[in-house]
């Protein structure tokens, strides 16, 4: 899974740690035009890595972005308990890797050498900095 280390969020984390994190994730599939979540919904405590294909990001039903394979979405909602700020709709059949709050809590509680609160804090900091650019 060396491709994961190319993602900014994981760039500074050891590959073995990233692999263990992803191994504990699930995958979900969506059909074309499925709404993954809507703007202003409460967080579902999940973030997504697009494994195949793409999604549209919309605010007030205006398309503002398209995300493609290996893009990440809604990671800050997982870490900050924020409401969803946009609607996400699958463009085609979609396969995503899903990390949820239970994955993180389990890893923090059971294996502090793999991922801990400091890593989460740094992940959040890196994400916030990348969105400011």
DSSP file (Angstrom, degrees, kcal/mol; ACC not computed):
  #  RESIDUE AA STRUCTURE BP1 BP2  ACC     N-H-->O    O-->H-N    N-H-->O    O-->H-N    TCO  KAPPA ALPHA  PHI   PSI    X-CA   Y-CA   Z-CA
    1    1 A X    >         0   0    0      0, 0.0     3,-2.1     0, 0.0     4,-0.4   0.000 360.0 360.0 360.0  33.9    0.0    0.0    0.0
    2    2 A X  G >   +     0   0    0      1,-0.3     3,-0.8     2,-0.2     4,-0.4   0.721 360.0  74.5 -61.1 -20.5    2.9    2.3   -0.6
    3    3 A X  G >  S+     0   0    0      1,-0.2     3,-1.3     2,-0.2     4,-0.4   0.801  85.0  66.4 -61.1 -27.9    0.6    4.6   -2.6
    4    4 A X  G X  S+     0   0    0     -3,-2.1     3,-1.6     1,-0.3     6,-0.4   0.852  90.6  61.3 -63.4 -34.2   -0.9    5.8    0.7
    5    5 A X  G <  S+     0   0    0     -3,-0.8    -1,-0.3    -4,-0.4    -2,-0.2   0.658  93.6  65.8 -68.1 -13.3    2.3    7.4    1.8
    6    6 A X  G <  S+     0   0    0     -3,-1.3     2,-0.3    -4,-0.4    -1,-0.3   0.662  80.7  95.5 -79.9 -16.4    2.0    9.7   -1.3
    7    7 A X  S X> S-     0   0    0     -3,-1.6     3,-1.5    -4,-0.4     4,-0.9  -0.593  82.0-130.0 -74.8 134.2   -1.1   11.2    0.3
    8    8 A X  G >4 S+     0   0    0     -2,-0.3     3,-0.8     1,-0.3     4,-0.4   0.863 104.9  60.5 -52.6 -40.6   -0.2   14.4    2.2
    9    9 A X  G 34 S+     0   0    0      1,-0.2    -1,-0.3     2,-0.1     3,-0.1   0.791 117.1  30.5 -61.4 -28.0   -2.1   13.3    5.3
   10   10 A X  G X4 S+     0   0    0     -3,-1.5     3,-2.0    -6,-0.4    -1,-0.2   0.412  86.5 107.7-108.6  -0.6    0.2   10.3    5.6
   11   11 A X  T << S+     0   0    0     -4,-0.9    -2,-0.1    -3,-0.8    -1,-0.1   0.778  85.5  39.3 -55.6 -33.6    3.4   11.5    4.2
   12   12 A X  T 3  S+     0   0    0     -4,-0.4     2,-0.4    -3,-0.1    -1,-0.3   0.389  97.2  93.9 -99.7   2.9    5.3   11.8    7.5
   13   13 A X  S <  S-     0   0    0     -3,-2.0     5,-0.1     1,-0.1    -3,-0.0  -0.783  87.3 -99.4 -98.5 139.5    3.9    8.6    9.1
   14   14 A X    >>  -     0   0    0     -2,-0.4     4,-2.1     1,-0.1     3,-0.6  -0.228  29.7-122.6 -54.8 142.3    5.9    5.3    8.7
   15   15 A X  H 3> S+     0   0    0      1,-0.2     4,-2.8     2,-0.2     5,-0.2   0.858 110.9  56.2 -58.2 -38.6    4.5    3.1    6.0
   16   16 A X  H 3> S+     0   0    0      1,-0.2     4,-1.9     2,-0.2    -1,-0.2   0.863 107.9  49.0 -63.9 -34.3    3.9    0.2    8.4
   17   17 A X  H <> S+     0   0    0     -3,-0.6     4,-2.3     2,-0.2    -2,-0.2   0.925 111.9  48.0 -69.2 -45.2    1.7    2.5   10.6
   18   18 A X  H  X S+     0   0    0     -4,-2.1     4,-2.5     1,-0.2     5,-0.2   0.922 111.3  51.1 -61.4 -44.4   -0.3    3.6    7.6
   19   19 A X  H  X S+     0   0    0     -4,-2.8     4,-2.4     1,-0.2    -1,-0.2   0.903 110.2  48.6 -61.2 -41.6   -0.8    0.1    6.4
   20   20 A X  H  X S+     0   0    0     -4,-1.9     4,-1.1     2,-0.2    -1,-0.2   0.907 110.6  51.9 -65.6 -40.4   -2.0   -1.0    9.8
   21   21 A X  H >< S+     0   0    0     -4,-2.3     3,-0.7     1,-0.2    -2,-0.2   0.946 113.4  43.1 -58.5 -49.9   -4.4    1.9    9.9
   22   22 A X  H >< S+     0   0    0     -4,-2.5     3,-1.8     1,-0.2    -2,-0.2   0.853 105.7  62.4 -68.9 -34.8   -5.9    1.1    6.5
   23   23 A X  H 3< S+     0   0    0     -4,-2.4    -1,-0.2     1,-0.3    -2,-0.2   0.798 103.0  52.0 -59.4 -27.0   -6.0   -2.7    7.2
   24   24 A X  T << S+     0   0    0     -4,-1.1    -1,-0.3    -3,-0.7    -2,-0.2   0.435  95.9  93.6 -88.4  -0.1   -8.5   -1.8   10.0
   25   25 A X    <   -     0   0    0     -3,-1.8     2,-0.2    -4,-0.2    74,-0.2  -0.460  67.1-135.8 -88.8 162.8  -10.7    0.2    7.7
   26   26 A X  E     -A   98   0A   0     72,-1.8    72,-3.2    -2,-0.1     2,-0.4  -0.576  13.2-129.0-104.8 175.6  -13.7   -1.0    5.8
   27   27 A X  E     -A   97   0A   0     70,-0.2     2,-0.3    -2,-0.2    70,-0.2  -0.953  18.2-166.1-123.8 148.7  -14.7   -0.4    2.2
   28   28 A X  E     -A   96   0A   0     68,-2.1    68,-2.6    -2,-0.4     2,-0.4  -0.966   7.0-149.4-131.9 151.1  -18.0    0.8    0.9
   29   29 A X  E     -A   95   0A   0     -2,-0.3     2,-0.3    66,-0.2    66,-0.2  -0.939  11.3-171.0-119.6 143.3  -19.5    0.9   -2.6
   30   30 A X  E     -A   94   0A   0     64,-2.5    64,-2.9    -2,-0.4     2,-0.2  -0.957  19.8-124.5-129.9 150.3  -21.9    3.4   -4.0
   31   31 A X    >   -     0   0    0     -2,-0.3     3,-2.1    62,-0.2    59,-0.2  -0.496  48.4 -74.6 -85.4 161.6  -23.9    3.4   -7.3
   32   32 A X  T 3  S+     0   0    0      1,-0.3    59,-0.2    -2,-0.2    -1,-0.1  -0.331 120.7  14.9 -55.0 135.2  -23.7    6.3   -9.8
   33   33 A X  T 3  S+     0   0    0     57,-2.3    -1,-0.3     1,-0.3     2,-0.2   0.421  88.4 144.8  76.0   3.2  -25.7    9.3   -8.5
   34   34 A X    <   -     0   0    0     -3,-2.1    56,-2.6    58,-0.2     2,-0.6  -0.489  50.5-128.8 -66.1 138.6  -25.9    8.0   -4.9
   35   35 A X  E     -D   89   0B   0     54,-0.2    54,-0.2     1,-0.2     3,-0.1  -0.821  18.3-168.3 -87.4 122.4  -25.7   10.8   -2.4
   36   36 A X  E    S-     0   0B   0     52,-2.8     2,-0.3    -2,-0.6    -1,-0.2   0.898  70.4 -25.6 -79.4 -42.9  -23.0    9.9    0.2
   37   37 A X  E     -D   88   0B   0     51,-1.0    51,-2.3    -3,-0.1    -1,-0.4  -0.957  65.6-118.7-162.7 162.9  -24.1   12.7    2.5
   38   38 A X    >   -     0   0    0     -2,-0.3     3,-1.8    49,-0.2    46,-0.2  -0.732  37.3 -89.0-107.9 152.1  -25.8   16.0    2.4
   39   39 A X  T 3  S+     0   0    0     -2,-0.3    46,-0.2     1,-0.2    48,-0.1  -0.274 111.1  16.7 -52.4 137.9  -24.7   19.5    3.3
   40   40 A X  T 3  S+     0   0    0     44,-3.2    -1,-0.2     1,-0.3    45,-0.1   0.375  88.9 137.2  75.3   0.4  -25.4   20.4    7.0
   41   41 A X    <   -     0   0    0     -3,-1.8    43,-3.0    45,-0.2    -1,-0.3  -0.408  64.6 -97.9 -67.5 152.7  -25.9   16.8    8.1
   42   42 A X        -     0   0    0     41,-0.2    41,-0.1     1,-0.1    -1,-0.1  -0.369  53.0 -85.1 -64.3 151.9  -24.3   15.8   11.4
   43   43 A X        -     0   0    0     38,-0.2    -1,-0.1     1,-0.1    40,-0.1  -0.300  27.3-153.9 -57.8 140.5  -21.0   14.1   11.0
   44   44 A X        -     0   0    0      2,-0.2    57,-0.1    -3,-0.1    -1,-0.1   0.231  43.0-115.0 -97.9  12.0  -21.3   10.4   10.5
   45   45 A X  S    S+     0   0    0      1,-0.2    56,-1.8    32,-0.1     2,-0.3   0.820  78.7 113.7  61.7  34.7  -17.8   10.0   12.0
   46   46 A X  E     -B  100   0A   0     54,-0.2     2,-0.3    28,-0.1    -2,-0.2  -0.965  45.7-166.4-132.8 149.3  -16.3    8.7    8.8
   47   47 A X  E     -B   99   0A   0     52,-2.4    52,-2.5    -2,-0.3     2,-0.4  -0.957  17.7-141.8-130.7 160.7  -13.8    9.9    6.3
   48   48 A X  E     -BC  98  73A   0     25,-2.3    25,-2.3    -2,-0.3     2,-0.5  -0.916  15.2-161.7-129.3 140.0  -13.2    8.5    2.9
   49   49 A X  E     -BC  97  72A   0     48,-2.3    48,-2.7    -2,-0.4     2,-0.6  -0.991  32.7-127.5-113.3 122.9  -10.4    7.7    0.5
   50   50 A X  E     +B   96   0A   0     21,-2.8    20,-4.0    -2,-0.5    46,-0.2  -0.585  29.7 177.1 -73.6 118.9  -11.6    7.3   -3.1
   51   51 A X  E     +     0   0A   0     44,-2.5     2,-0.4    -2,-0.6    45,-0.2   0.835  68.8  15.6 -89.7 -38.6  -10.3    3.9   -4.3
   52   52 A X  E    S-B   95   0A   0     43,-1.9    43,-1.3    17,-0.1    -1,-0.3  -0.990 112.0 -17.7-143.0 132.1  -12.0    4.0   -7.7
   53   53 A X  S    S-     0   0    0     -2,-0.4    16,-0.3    41,-0.2     2,-0.3  -0.452  77.1 -69.8  83.7-143.2  -13.7    6.7   -9.8
   54   54 A X        -     0   0    0     39,-0.2    37,-2.4    14,-0.2    38,-0.8  -0.942  22.1-149.5-152.8 165.4  -14.9   10.1   -8.6
   55   55 A X  E     -FE  67  90B   0     12,-2.1    12,-2.2    -2,-0.3     2,-0.4  -0.948  19.9-128.1-134.1 155.2  -17.4   12.2   -6.7
   56   56 A X  E     -FE  66  89B   0     33,-2.9    33,-2.2    -2,-0.3     2,-0.5  -0.875  16.4-149.2-100.2 139.2  -18.9   15.7   -7.1
   57   57 A X  E     -FE  65  88B   0      8,-2.9     7,-3.0    -2,-0.4     8,-1.4  -0.943  22.2-176.6-106.7 125.6  -18.7   18.1   -4.2
   58   58 A X  E     -FE  63  87B   0     29,-2.9    29,-3.3    -2,-0.5     2,-0.5  -0.963  20.4-165.3-128.8 141.2  -21.6   20.6   -4.2
   59   59 A X  E >  S-F   62   0B   0      3,-2.2     3,-2.1    -2,-0.4    27,-0.1  -0.996  89.1  -8.5-121.1 126.8  -22.6   23.5   -2.0
   60   60 A X  T 3  S-     0   0    0     -2,-0.5    -1,-0.1     1,-0.3     3,-0.1   0.884 130.0 -61.6  49.7  41.6  -26.2   24.7   -2.3
   61   61 A X  T 3  S+     0   0    0      1,-0.2     2,-0.5    -3,-0.1    -1,-0.3   0.530 110.6 124.1  63.7  11.6  -26.4   22.3   -5.3
   62   62 A X  E <   -F   59   0B   0     -3,-2.1    -3,-2.2     2,-0.0     2,-0.3  -0.892  67.4-120.8 -97.4 126.3  -23.6   24.2   -7.2
   63   63 A X  E     +F   58   0B   0     -2,-0.5    -5,-0.3    -5,-0.2     3,-0.1  -0.496  38.9 166.9 -67.1 125.5  -20.7   21.9   -8.1
   64   64 A X  E     -     0   0B   0     -7,-3.0     2,-0.3     1,-0.4    -6,-0.2   0.580  60.9  -1.1-113.0 -17.1  -17.5   23.3   -6.6
   65   65 A X  E     -F   57   0B   0     -8,-1.4    -8,-2.9     2,-0.0     2,-0.4  -0.991  50.3-140.7-164.8 160.1  -15.1   20.4   -7.1
   66   66 A X  E     -F   56   0B   0     -2,-0.3     2,-0.4   -10,-0.2   -10,-0.2  -1.000  20.2-158.7-126.9 130.2  -14.7   16.9   -8.4
   67   67 A X  E     -F   55   0B   0    -12,-2.2   -12,-2.1    -2,-0.4     2,-0.2  -0.861  12.8-170.3-109.4 145.8  -12.5   14.5   -6.5
   68   68 A X    >   -     0   0    0     -2,-0.4     3,-2.6   -14,-0.2   -18,-0.3  -0.548  40.4 -30.6-125.4-174.2  -10.9   11.4   -8.1
   69   69 A X  T 3  S+     0   0    0    -16,-0.3    -1,-0.2     1,-0.3   -18,-0.2  -0.103 126.6  10.7 -46.4 130.7   -9.1    8.2   -7.2
   70   70 A X  T 3  S+     0   0    0    -20,-4.0    -1,-0.3     1,-0.3     2,-0.2   0.385  94.0 130.0  74.3   3.7   -6.9    8.5   -4.1
   71   71 A X    <   -     0   0    0     -3,-2.6   -21,-2.8   -21,-0.1     2,-0.4  -0.543  50.4-138.8 -76.3 154.6   -8.4   11.9   -3.1
   72   72 A X  E     -C   49   0A   0    -23,-0.2     2,-0.4    -2,-0.2   -23,-0.2  -0.897  18.4-170.9-113.8 141.5   -9.7   12.1    0.5
   73   73 A X  E     +C   48   0A   0    -25,-2.3   -25,-2.3    -2,-0.4    -2,-0.0  -0.999  58.5   7.3-139.1 145.2  -12.9   13.8    1.7
   74   74 A X  S  > S+     0   0    0     -2,-0.4     4,-0.9   -27,-0.2   -28,-0.1   0.711  70.4 136.1  66.6  32.0  -14.4   14.7    5.0
   75   75 A X  H  > S+     0   0    0      1,-0.2     4,-1.6     2,-0.2     5,-0.1   0.830  70.4  55.4 -70.5 -32.5  -11.4   13.9    7.2
   76   76 A X  H  > S+     0   0    0      1,-0.2     4,-2.8     2,-0.2     6,-0.4   0.859 100.9  58.4 -71.2 -32.9  -11.8   17.0    9.2
   77   77 A X  H  > S+     0   0    0      1,-0.2     4,-1.2     2,-0.2    -1,-0.2   0.856 106.1  50.5 -62.5 -33.5  -15.4   16.2   10.1
   78   78 A X  H  < S+     0   0    0     -4,-0.9    -1,-0.2     1,-0.2    -2,-0.2   0.920 117.6  37.7 -67.8 -43.6  -14.2   13.0   11.7
   79   79 A X  H  < S+     0   0    0     -4,-1.6    -2,-0.2     1,-0.2    -1,-0.2   0.780 127.3  32.8 -81.5 -27.2  -11.5   14.7   13.7
   80   80 A X  H  < S-     0   0    0     -4,-2.8    -3,-0.2    -5,-0.1    -1,-0.2   0.410  95.2-124.0-113.7   1.1  -13.5   17.9   14.7
   81   81 A X     <  +     0   0    0     -4,-1.2   -38,-0.2    -5,-0.2    -4,-0.2   0.776  55.2 161.5  61.2  27.6  -17.1   16.7   14.9
   82   82 A X        -     0   0    0     -6,-0.4    -1,-0.2    -5,-0.2     3,-0.1  -0.433  43.4-108.3 -79.9 152.3  -18.2   19.3   12.4
   83   83 A X        -     0   0    0    -41,-0.1   -41,-0.2     1,-0.1     2,-0.2  -0.377  49.1 -87.1 -67.6 158.0  -21.4   19.2   10.4
   84   84 A X        -     0   0    0    -43,-3.0   -44,-3.2   -46,-0.2    -1,-0.1  -0.494  35.2-162.8 -68.3 135.0  -21.0   18.4    6.7
   85   85 A X        +     0   0    0    -46,-0.2     2,-0.3    -2,-0.2   -46,-0.2   0.434  68.3  21.3-101.2  -0.5  -20.3   21.6    4.7
   86   86 A X  S    S-     0   0    0    -48,-0.2     2,-0.4   -27,-0.1   -27,-0.2  -0.968  77.4-105.9-155.7 167.0  -21.2   20.2    1.3
   87   87 A X  E     - E   0  58B   0    -29,-3.3   -29,-2.9    -2,-0.3     2,-0.5  -0.833  29.3-154.8 -97.9 139.4  -23.1   17.4   -0.5
   88   88 A X  E     -DE  37  57B   0    -51,-2.3   -52,-2.8    -2,-0.4   -51,-1.0  -0.975  13.1-178.2-120.5 126.1  -21.1   14.6   -2.0
   89   89 A X  E     -DE  35  56B   0    -33,-2.2   -33,-2.9    -2,-0.5   -54,-0.2  -0.980  28.3-119.4-127.7 133.0  -22.5   12.6   -4.9
   90   90 A X  E     - E   0  55B   0    -56,-2.6   -57,-2.3    -2,-0.4   -35,-0.2  -0.507  15.3-160.7 -69.0 133.5  -20.9    9.6   -6.7
   91   91 A X  S    S-     0   0    0    -37,-2.4     2,-0.2    -2,-0.2   -36,-0.1   0.815  75.8  -6.8 -81.1 -33.2  -20.3   10.3  -10.4
   92   92 A X  S    S-     0   0    0    -38,-0.8   -58,-0.2   -60,-0.1   -59,-0.2  -0.708 113.3 -42.5-141.6-173.0  -20.1    6.6  -11.3
   93   93 A X  S    S-     0   0    0     -2,-0.2     2,-0.4   -61,-0.1   -62,-0.2  -0.490  73.0-156.0 -59.3 136.5  -20.0    3.4   -9.4
   94   94 A X  E     -A   30   0A   0    -64,-2.9   -64,-2.5    -2,-0.1     2,-0.4  -0.948  22.7-166.8-130.5 138.0  -17.7    4.3   -6.5
   95   95 A X  E     +AB  29  52A   0    -43,-1.3   -44,-2.5    -2,-0.4   -43,-1.9  -0.994  19.0 177.2-123.6 126.9  -15.4    2.3   -4.2
   96   96 A X  E     -AB  28  50A   0    -68,-2.6   -68,-2.1    -2,-0.4     2,-0.5  -0.938  31.1-128.9-129.8 150.9  -14.0    4.0   -1.1
   97   97 A X  E     -AB  27  49A   0    -48,-2.7   -48,-2.3    -2,-0.3     2,-0.5  -0.855  32.9-152.6 -90.6 132.8  -11.9    3.1    1.9
   98   98 A X  E     -AB  26  48A   0    -72,-3.2   -72,-1.8    -2,-0.5     2,-0.5  -0.938  15.8-172.4-118.0 125.4  -13.7    4.2    5.0
   99   99 A X  E     - B   0  47A   0    -52,-2.5   -52,-2.4    -2,-0.5     2,-0.2  -0.967  16.1-174.8-109.9 126.1  -12.1    5.2    8.3
  100  100 A X  E >>  - B   0  46A   0     -2,-0.5     4,-1.6   -54,-0.2     3,-0.7  -0.724  40.8 -99.9-118.4 172.3  -14.5    5.8   11.2
  101  101 A X  H 3> S+     0   0    0    -56,-1.8     4,-2.8     1,-0.3     5,-0.2   0.819 119.7  59.5 -59.8 -33.6  -14.1    7.0   14.7
  102  102 A X  H 3> S+     0   0    0    -57,-0.2     4,-2.6     2,-0.2    -1,-0.3   0.881 102.0  53.7 -65.5 -37.1  -14.3    3.4   16.1
  103  103 A X  H <> S+     0   0    0     -3,-0.7     4,-2.1     2,-0.2    -1,-0.2   0.940 112.6  44.4 -58.3 -46.8  -11.2    2.5   14.0
  104  104 A X  H  X S+     0   0    0     -4,-1.6     4,-2.6     2,-0.2    -2,-0.2   0.931 113.9  47.9 -65.7 -46.2   -9.3    5.4   15.6
  105  105 A X  H  X S+     0   0    0     -4,-2.8     4,-2.8     1,-0.2     5,-0.2   0.922 111.5  50.8 -62.4 -44.0  -10.5    4.8   19.1
  106  106 A X  H  X S+     0   0    0     -4,-2.6     4,-2.5     1,-0.2     5,-0.3   0.915 112.6  46.1 -60.4 -43.2   -9.7    1.1   18.9
  107  107 A X  H  X S+     0   0    0     -4,-2.1     4,-1.9    -5,-0.2     8,-0.4   0.893 113.4  48.6 -68.9 -38.6   -6.2    1.8   17.7
  108  108 A X  H  < S+     0   0    0     -4,-2.6    -2,-0.2     1,-0.2    -1,-0.2   0.929 117.9  41.0 -64.9 -44.4   -5.6    4.5   20.3
  109  109 A X  H  < S+     0   0    0     -4,-2.8     3,-0.2    -5,-0.2    -2,-0.2   0.850 125.6  32.0 -72.7 -35.6   -6.8    2.2   23.1
  110  110 A X  H  < S+     0   0    0     -4,-2.5    -3,-0.2    -5,-0.2    -2,-0.2   0.656 128.3  23.7-102.9 -17.2   -5.2   -1.0   22.0
  111  111 A X    >X  +     0   0    0     -4,-1.9     3,-2.2    -5,-0.3     4,-1.3  -0.489  54.5 172.2-151.9  74.1   -2.0   -0.2   20.3
  112  112 A X  T 34 S+     0   0    0      1,-0.3    -1,-0.1    -3,-0.2    -4,-0.1   0.698  79.9  64.3 -61.9 -18.4   -0.5    3.1   21.3
  113  113 A X  T 34 S+     0   0    0      1,-0.1    -1,-0.3    -3,-0.1     3,-0.1   0.685 103.7  47.8 -77.5 -16.2    2.6    2.4   19.3
  114  114 A X  T <4 S-     0   0    0     -3,-2.2     2,-0.4     1,-0.3    -2,-0.2   0.934 129.4 -10.2 -89.2 -55.0    0.7    2.3   16.0
  115  115 A X  S  < S+     0   0    0     -4,-1.3    -1,-0.3    -8,-0.4     2,-0.2  -0.987  70.3 169.5-148.0 136.1   -1.4    5.5   16.2
  116  116 A X     >  -     0   0    0     -2,-0.4     4,-2.0    -3,-0.1     3,-0.3  -0.758  51.4 -81.3-139.1-177.1   -1.9    7.8   19.1
  117  117 A X  H  > S+     0   0    0      1,-0.2     4,-2.5    -2,-0.2     5,-0.2   0.829 123.7  57.0 -62.2 -32.6   -3.4   11.2   19.9
  118  118 A X  H  > S+     0   0    0      2,-0.2     4,-2.5     1,-0.2    -1,-0.2   0.908 106.1  49.6 -65.4 -41.2   -0.2   13.0   18.8
  119  119 A X  H  > S+     0   0    0     -3,-0.3     4,-2.7     2,-0.2    -2,-0.2   0.926 111.7  49.2 -62.8 -43.6   -0.5   11.5   15.3
  120  120 A X  H  X S+     0   0    0     -4,-2.0     4,-2.5     2,-0.2    -2,-0.2   0.913 110.7  50.3 -61.0 -42.5   -4.2   12.5   15.2
  121  121 A X  H  X S+     0   0    0     -4,-2.5     4,-2.4     1,-0.2    -1,-0.2   0.922 112.9  46.2 -62.0 -43.2   -3.3   16.1   16.2
  122  122 A X  H  X S+     0   0    0     -4,-2.5     4,-2.7     2,-0.2    -2,-0.2   0.874 110.3  53.2 -68.9 -36.7   -0.6   16.2   13.6
  123  123 A X  H  X S+     0   0    0     -4,-2.7     4,-2.3     2,-0.2    -2,-0.2   0.941 111.1  46.6 -60.6 -46.3   -2.9   14.8   10.9
  124  124 A X  H  X S+     0   0    0     -4,-2.5     4,-2.6     1,-0.2    -2,-0.2   0.917 112.4  50.2 -62.8 -44.0   -5.5   17.5   11.7
  125  125 A X  H  X S+     0   0    0     -4,-2.4     4,-2.3     1,-0.2    -1,-0.2   0.920 110.6  49.1 -60.6 -45.6   -2.8   20.2   11.7
  126  126 A X  H  X S+     0   0    0     -4,-2.7     4,-2.2     1,-0.2    -1,-0.2   0.899 111.9  49.2 -61.5 -41.4   -1.5   19.1    8.3
  127  127 A X  H  X S+     0   0    0     -4,-2.3     4,-1.9     2,-0.2    -2,-0.2   0.929 110.5  49.2 -64.9 -45.3   -5.0   19.0    6.8
  128  128 A X  H  X S+     0   0    0     -4,-2.6     4,-1.1     1,-0.2    -1,-0.2   0.905 112.4  49.1 -61.1 -41.1   -5.9   22.5    8.1
  129  129 A X  H  X S+     0   0    0     -4,-2.3     4,-0.6     1,-0.2     3,-0.3   0.874 108.9  52.2 -65.9 -38.0   -2.6   23.8    6.7
  130  130 A X  H  < S+     0   0    0     -4,-2.2     3,-0.5     1,-0.2    -1,-0.2   0.831 107.9  51.8 -70.0 -30.6   -3.2   22.2    3.3
  131  131 A X  H  < S+     0   0    0     -4,-1.9    -1,-0.2     1,-0.2    -2,-0.2   0.740 102.3  60.6 -76.4 -21.6   -6.7   23.7    3.1
  132  132 A X  H  <        0   0    0     -4,-1.1    -1,-0.2    -3,-0.3    -2,-0.2   0.694 360.0 360.0 -75.8 -19.2   -5.3   27.2    3.8
  133  133 A X     <        0   0    0     -4,-0.6    -1,-0.2    -3,-0.5    -2,-0.1   0.487 360.0 360.0 -72.8 360.0   -3.0   27.1    0.7
